[in-house]
Amino acid sequence: EKRNIQKANLLYKTIDSNPLFTGTVKKEDRSTMNATFLLNDLKLEDKFNSMWKTNGINGLKGHRSVGGYRASMYNAMSIESVKVLVDIMNELEKKA
């Protein structure tokens, strides 16, 4: 449980602090397993999609009910994997 909370906190901190992204769920209702978020500038969508795919991330695009992205952080996923996504999000911000 502690690892799952750490993973979720790391990703949500990035979503909340990076102006390119917006979370789709109120803070008090957020899941530690699935984080949904939107990219605010759709002109960056192809670049962002290419970045995460190139870094071996799968299944991030297209949450079925809210669109945007859904990062699934199930028990077996390491915090290092979440850091890869966070680094990509921060790199995109620097390039934008």
N, C-alpha and C positions, 0 to 999 in steps of 0.2 A: 504494500500500500504506500509506504514512504517513497519508494522509487517511482511509482505511478504519479504521485503528487509532485515530485521533483520534475519529472518529464513534462507534466501539464503546466506547471508554473513557469518553466523555462520557455515553452512555446507561447503561452498566453502573455507573458511579459513582453516578448518580441512583437506579438500581434498588437498589443496595446501601445507600445512605444514607437513602432515603425509607422510613419504616416502613410505608407503605401498600402497598409492592410487594415481591415476592420473586422472585428469579431462579429458573429451573427447571433450570439446568445448572451443574455444578460450575465454579468459576472457571477451573480449568486446561483445561476442555473447551469453553469458550465460543467461539462463532463471531463473527468480525468482520462477517459479512454478515447474520445473522439472530439477533436477541436475543429469547428467549422469557422471559416473566415473568407473574406472577399478581398480581391485585389482592387484598389480604388481607381487605378488608371488602366483601363482596358488596353491602351496602346502598349503596355508593358507585358501583356498576357503571353504573347509568343515567346518573349525573352525569358520570363519567369518559368514557363512550362519547359522550355529547353534546358534551363539551368538545373531544375530538379530531376528531370529525366536523365540528363547527362551524369548526374551524381548518384544514379541508381535508386532513386525514389520511385515507387510505383503506386498507382491508385490514388493519387492526391487530388486529381481534377474531378470536379463535377458532383457535388453532393446532390442527391436526387430531389430534395425538397427545397433547398435554399440556393442551389447553384454554387458558384465559387469553388471552394476547396474544402476537403475534409482530411485531416491528418489523424489516422488511427494509431493509437499508442498503447497497444495491448501489452499484457504482462511480459511477453517474451522480447519485446522491443527494448533495446538498450538506450540509455540516455545519450550515448554517442550518436546514435541514429537521429535523435531529435536535434542534436547539435548541428548535424549536417544541414538539416532544413533551416534552422535558425541562421546559420552562417550564410546560406543562399539568400535568405530574406534580407539580411543585413548587406550583403554584397549588391543585391539589386537596388537597395536604397542608395548606396554610394554611386552606382552607375546612372541612376535616374536623373 
